Amino acid sequence: MTPAIEQGTYSHEEYLEFETASEERHEYVDGEIRPMTGGTPDHNDIAGNLYVLLKLALKRKPYRTFYADQRLWIPDRNLYTYPDVMVIEKPVQLQTGRADVVMNPCLIAEVLSKSTQDYDHGEKFSAYRTIDRFREYLLIDQYSIRVEHYVKTAANQWLLSEYDNPNVTLTLSTLEAQIEIADLYEDVDAV
């Protein structure tokens, strides 16, 4: 059983101890512990589809791919979070003293929900941009075919490409990989 969260400010150590014992996932935002919402079957399918597509595209390449339960630490924003999908160029950089917290993704993907879309576009994307190795960001709508693809082109510059056609191929320049938009939405009922 997950212990109850009491309002207040927590240290990193208190959060990590709490989170390790918890059955649910929580974000840590500047001392505050926030429960993460559960996903829909469509959300799960999209994130799972992307994970599988990336695993296959990056086979025998120097990358690790993570799905949903991998904790990410962003020290510049005092944030622990769980992106839907992450790709990290090897070697994986772990938080000092931890075997369960990564710090160096080059690609992050979030599947949007009504409750998280503003956060994923705004505060969370801003936090992700403080990660040195971070180069590509995918925001994938679960209610209609729509993918926003951000690519870092220079310091403080990001190029946005949008996809709403299932017959289009998205090119991930950092990874030298391609993904068919239709494959992202395979088995998704809402679209």
N, C-alpha and C positions, 0 to 999 in steps of 0.2 A: 504494500500500500504506500502511495506517495504521501510524504509529509505535507502538511498545509503550509502555504506561503503566508507569512505575516508581512504586513506593510513595513517598509523601512529600507535602509540602505545596507547592502551586503558587500563584503570584501570579495575579491576573486576567489579566494580559498573557500569561503563560506558557500558561494554559488556552486563551485565545482564539487564540493562535498554533497550539497543538496542535490545537484543534478545527477551525480553518479548513483545516488540512492533512489532517484525518482523513476517512476514508470512512464511518465509523460515527459515531453521535451519542453524546455523553457529557454528563452533568450535572457541574456544579461545585458542590460543597457545602462551604463554609467551608474552601477550600484543597485539598480532595480531589477528584480526577477519578474519576467513576464511570461505567462503561459502561452504556448504556441497553439494556434487553432488546428483542428484536424482537417484533413483534406477530403475531397470528394473522390469517388471512383475515377472520374475523368481526370482530375488533377493527378492522381496516382498513375494512371495510364500514360499521360503525357510525360511526366517526369521519368517513369520507367522506360518508356520508348526512347527518350533522349539518352538515358544512361546506356541502354543496350546499343544504340546506334554509335555512340561515342566509343564504347568499349571495342566494338568491331572495327571502327575506323582507325583507332589508335593502337590496334594490336601490333606488337613488336616495335612500338615507338616509345620514346622516353617519357611517358606520361602515366599518371595514375588517375583514375576516374572514381568519384565518390557520389553516393546517392543518399539524400535525405537525413541519415543519422550521423553524419560526420560533422563534428563541432569545429567551427572556425573562430579564431581569435583575431580581432582587429584592434591592436593596442592604441592606435591614434584616436580611436573613438570609444575606447573602453567598452567594447562590444564582443560578446560571444553570441554566435548565431548558427543556424543550420540551413545553409542554402539547399535548394531542391537538388541541384546537380553542380558538381565542381570538377574541374580538371586541374591537376597540378603537374608541372614539369618536374621530373625527378632531379635531385632527391627531394623528398617531402620534408619540409621544414616544420618541426614540431615545436610547440611552446616549451620553453625550458622547464624541465622537471615533469613533463606530461607526455604520455604515450597516446593520448586520445584527442589532442587538439592540434589542428593544422593551421598554417599561417600564410602559405604562399600560392594560392590559386592563380592561374593565368586566365581561366574562363569560369564564369559563374552563370547559372541559369536559374530563373525563378518562374514557376507557373503561377500566373495571376489568379487571385480570387477576389471577390467583391470586397472582402474585409482587409486584404493586404495589398491591393494594387497601388494605392497611393504611397504606402510605406516602401514598397519595392521600387517604385519610380523615383522617390524622393530621398528620404533620410537613409535608406539602406544602400541605394546606389551611391550616394555621397560617401558613405562609410567605405564601401568597396573600393572606391577610387583612391583611397589612401594606401592601398596595398601596392607595393612596388611592382610586383610581377603581373598584376591584374591588367589584361589587355582586351578581353571580350566579355560582353554581357548580353544574355538573351532573356527577354521577357516574353513569355508565351501565354497567350490568352486561352483559357479553358472553355470559354463559352462560344467562341467563333474562331475561324481560322485567321489568326493574326499573330505575327511574330515581329517583335522589335529587336533588332540586332545592332548593338553599339560596339564600335571598334575604336580603340585608342589610336590616334594618328600622330599625336605629338603631346608634349607636356600640356595638360589642361585642355586638350582638344579630343573630342569624340565624334565619330561619324555615325549617323543613324541611317539604317536601311530598314524598310518595313516590307513584310511579306503577308499577303492575304490570298494568294493563289496556291492551291495544293499541288499544282504541277510545276512548281518552281524549286530550284535547288539553292540552298543556302550554303555559302562557302565560309568556313571558319579559317580566316587567314593565319591566325596564330598557330593553329594546329595542322594546317595544310590538310583539311578534311572537308568533306561535303555531306550535307544532310538534305534529303528530300522532305519538303514540308509535309507532304501526304503521310510520310512514315512517322512523323511526330504525332499525328492525329489518328493513327491506326487504332481501331476499337473504341474511339471516343464517341459517345452517344450524342453529346450536345451540338456537334457541328454537322 
